[in-house]
Amino acid sequence: MTTQRKAVSLISGGLDSMLATKVIMEQGVHVEGINFFTGFCVEGHTHAIRKKDRAKPKRNNALWVAEQLGIKLHIVDVIEEYKEVLLNPKHGYGANMNPCLDCKAFMVRKAHEWIEAHGFDFIITGEVIGQRPMSQRKDTMPVVARESGAGDRLLRPLCAKLLPPTLPEREGWVDRERLYDFSGRTRKPQMALARKFGIEGYAQPAGGCCFLTDAAYSAKLVDLWQARGDREYELDDIMLLKVGRHVRPRPHFKLIVAREEGEVRFLEGYRNRFVSLRTTSHPGPLALVDGRLEEGDEALAAAIVARYSKGVRDSRVTVEVRQPDGESREIEVEPLSPERIPEGWHV
């Protein structure tokens, strides 16, 4: 009897990793999934908060993929370890704050550590040559294999025929002829393969779920670091960057202003950590103060919050200023008119 080989597959929640896993499962290999939680890919988070996004799926796509394939999924928290990848990427950043090549090498390295600890034989990813400009090029794929320590235990089923044979192929654990030669940014071959496997309802490809690839999010992250004078961050910091309108009228503080009811409810959960402002004379948003308020700043912050309230056309608006310990007081301000909010204040 031959020993059933075991592989762990990096499950992002996208179609590619789903197909790569299915291709290897079809060859009789026992596959389990692994998903690394960095904090920068919280699928469904903003969709669940914002009213305009409520029609979008609120599922965790990695869990959904595992359920569809009938495999076990291991979710591993790497928030602290990932900080070094983000802050000091050996290979630099992509178009925004995305350290894609270092990130891929990190994920594969963690997967390699996992298979060593759990007695698995090799690693699967859904990478396709030419699909990502930084991490999925023919010249960078060997870099990931080498720097991760996985070497030829790393198998990319969707483009394996365009790469040198790996250990699982040479040893006959998988049949190379039943692997694929996908390349480029087109998703037509993947979609055709999905139809062949009867896979439906998968997440539509849109550049992945990583917020670090988003220009607006990256700008807010850089602004946060510059204001604080260091590049430390916690999970709450990176979650708050995804929510609200961010306005920085002074270098030492910014306002996170809710744009709708769902964001108000979310920000309410942070009122015991931040000074918060809310209009009481007119319907309006909740805003958190990230930073410190110096002399004159409280009135300015209140005027900005009043500008986003129903009292924007009135001469006076009452704003409640609440401290994290619950102590509060009300002040009257003239709403700041839209024309008086400089473009440079919007982060």
N, C-alpha and C positions, 0 to 999 in steps of 0.2 A: 504494500500500500504506500502511496506517495503522501507526504505531509502536505496538508493544506496550508498554503502560504497566507500571510496576513499583511495587510497594508493599512496605513492611516492616510486619509485624504483631507487636504486643507479645504474646508467647506466655507466659502465666503457667503453663500446664499444666491449666487448668480448661476446662470445656465452652464457656463463652462465647467465649473467644478462639479456640478451635478452630472454632466455628461461624462467627464473624465472618470468619475467614480463608477458610474453605470457600466462604462466600457470594461473596466477591470473586474467588476462583479460578474459580468457576463462570462468571464473566463474562469470562474470558479474560485476566485480569490476572496478570502474573508476581508471585508473592508469596514473600518470604523472611521467616523469623521472627527475632525478637530477644528475648533473655531477659537481664535485668539481675540480676547476683548481688550482693545486698546483705549476705549472711551471715545474714539473719533468716528466710530461707525455704529450709531444707535438707530437702527432701522425702525421706522414707524413712530419715532419719538415726536418729531415736529408734526407729522401727519395726525397724531392723536391729539395734539394740543390745539392746532389751528383749525378754525371752522372751515376755511377754504380748502383744506387738505383732507377733510373727513372722508371724502369718497375714495381716497387712496388706501391701499392695503396697510393695515397696522400690525401685520404679522412680523415675526422675526424670520427672515428668509432662510437663514442657516438651519433653524429648527424645522422649518417647513420642508426644506430639501431632504433633511435626514428622515423626516416622517414619510415622505413620498418614496424614498429609496428603501425604507425599512431597516435603517442602520442606526447604531448607537452614535450619539454626538457628544463629544467631550468639549465643554466650554471652559477655556482657561483664561483667568484674569492675568493680564500682563501689563497693566497700567503703569506700575512703577518701573519695570524693566524697560518698557517702551520709551520712557522719557529720554534715555541716552540716545536711542535711535533718532528721535525727533530733534533733539537739541544739538547733536554732534554727528550728523550723517557723513560718513566717510566719502560717499559718492555724491553728496550735495542734494539739492532739492530739484523738483520738477518745475513746472510753470508757476506753482504757488508754494505752499509750505509742505508739499508732499515729498518725503524722502523715499520714493518708491523702490529704488534698487536696494537700499539698506533695509527697508521694511520687509521686502521679500526674503532677503537673506536671513533676517532675524526670525521670520515666521518659520522658514524651513529649518533653521537651526533648532528652534524650540520643538519642532516636530521630530527632528532627528534625536534630540534628547529623550523625547517621549517614546519613540520606538525602541530605543536602547533600554529604557526602564521597563517597558511592558512586553518585550519579547516579540515585537513585530519585525517584519522583514524589509519593508521599503515604504517610500513616501510617494503620494500622488498629488499633483497639482493640476489645475485646469488651464495652465498657461498655453498661449498660442503665439508663435513667432510673429512679430510685427504688429501685435494688437495694442501694446502699450509702448509709447515712445521711449520710456526710460528703462523699465525693468524687463520688458519682453522683446528683446532684440536677440538675434542669433549670437552676437558677440557678448551680450551681458548674461545670457543664460548659464554659460560655464562659470561666470563669476559667482552667481547665486549658489551653484552646486559646490564650488570650492570653498567659499567663505562661510557657508553654513555648516560645513563638515559632513554634509550628506553624501557628497561625491556622486558615484553612479548608483546609489540607492534612491536617487530622485528620478522619478518617471513622470513624463508629461505626455499622457496618452493621446491628446488631441493633435500634437505635432511631433510625435516620437520619430516618425519616418524621415523627418528632416534633420534629425540629430543623431549622433553616434549611439549605437546600442548600449543600453544600461545593463546593470547586473541582472535585474529581473528578466530582461530579454535574453541575455546570453545564457543564463542558467535554465531557461525554459519555463520559468514561473508564469510568464505570459507569452503569448504568441505575437511577435512583432507584426506579422501580416494582418492581424486584427486590430492594429492601432491605426492612427490617422496622420495625415500630412497637412492639416489646416494651417493657413498662414494669412497674415494681413488683417485689416480691421473689419472686413465684411463678416456678418454673422449668418449669412445664408447657409453655409455648410452645417453650422451648429443647429440652426433651426430645422434643417432637413433631418439631421440625426435625431433631434428631439421628436419629430413626427414619427420616425422609424421606431423609436422606443415607446411611443404613445405618451410622451410627457407633455402636459399642458399646464397652463396657469403659472408658469415660471415668471420670475421677476424680469421685466424688460430691461435689456442692457442700456445703461445710461452712465457709463464711466465709473461704475462701482459706487459704494456707499460711503466712501471715506470723505469726511468733511474737509480734510486737508487739501484736497484737489480743488476746492471751491475758492474762487478769488475773494469773494466777500468775507467768507469765514476766516480765511488766512489773514486778511487785513485786520480783522478784529483781534485775532490772536497776537499779531505783531504789536498792535496798539496796546494790548493788555501788558505785554512784556515791557514795552517802552515806558509806560506809565508807572509800573512797579519798580523798574530799575533792575529787574532780574527776570530770568526765564523759567522760574518755578511755576507749577500749576497743579491744581487738584481736579478731581473729577467734576466737582460743582462748577469750577471755573469754565471748563470746556463745554459743559451742558448749557450754562447761561449764555455762552456766545452764540448759541443756536436760536435763541428766543429774543423777541422784542426788537425795538428800534434803539440803537446805541448812539448816544449823543454825548460828545466830550467838549463842553464849553471851556473847560480849564484843564491844564495838564494834570492836576492832582485829583480830579474826579470826573466820572462820567455817569450818565443816567441810562438805565435800561428801562425803556418805556414800553409797556404792553401795547400791542396793536389791536387786540380783540379780547373777547371774554375768556377764551381758552388760555391765552397767555397770562391774563390777570390771575386766573386760578393757579396757574403754575408758579408765578412769581410770589404769590401769597405764601407759599411754602418756605420762602427765604426771608420773610419779614423779621424773623428772630435773629438774623445775622447781619442785616443791612438797615441803614436808615431808609425809610420809605416815604413817598409822597403820594397823596391822592386828593383830587378835588372833592369838596363836600357840598359846595353851592351849586354845582352843575355835574351832570354825568361826565365821567372822564376816566382816564386810564390809571393804573397803578404803576409807579416807577420806583426802582431801587437805585440807591446811590452807591456806586462802587468807587471807593476812595474816601477822601476826607473833605468836609466842607469847612472852608475858612471864612473869614469875615466877608459878608456880602454874598457869599455863594448860596446860602439858603434861599434868599429872595430870587436869585437868578434861576436856581433849580425849580422853584415853585412856578415862576413865570413860564418856564419851558413846558412844565407839565400842564399848566393852564392852557397853553397854546394848543395842546392836543385834546382839550376837553370841548364840550358843547358850549362853553363860555368864551370861546376864542374871540367872538365879536363884541363881548361886553367889556366895560371899563374895569370892573373889579371881579375877581374870582377868589373864593376862599379855598385854601389848600391845607390839608392836614399833614403835618410833619411828624412822623412817628419814629421813635428810637427803637433799637432792637429789644430793649427791655420792656417795651409796651408804653412807655411814657410818651405823650403826644401833646401837641398844641396846634392851633390854627393860625394862619397868617393870611392877610388879604394882599393880593398882587394884581398888577395889570398884566394880562396875558401877553407874552411875547408874540408879535405878529410874525407870520411866515417870512416876510421880507427881512426881518431882523435876525433870522437864524442863518449865520454864514454857512456856506456849503462845506467848509472845512470842519465844521463841528460834527458832521455825520460820519461816524466811523464806518 
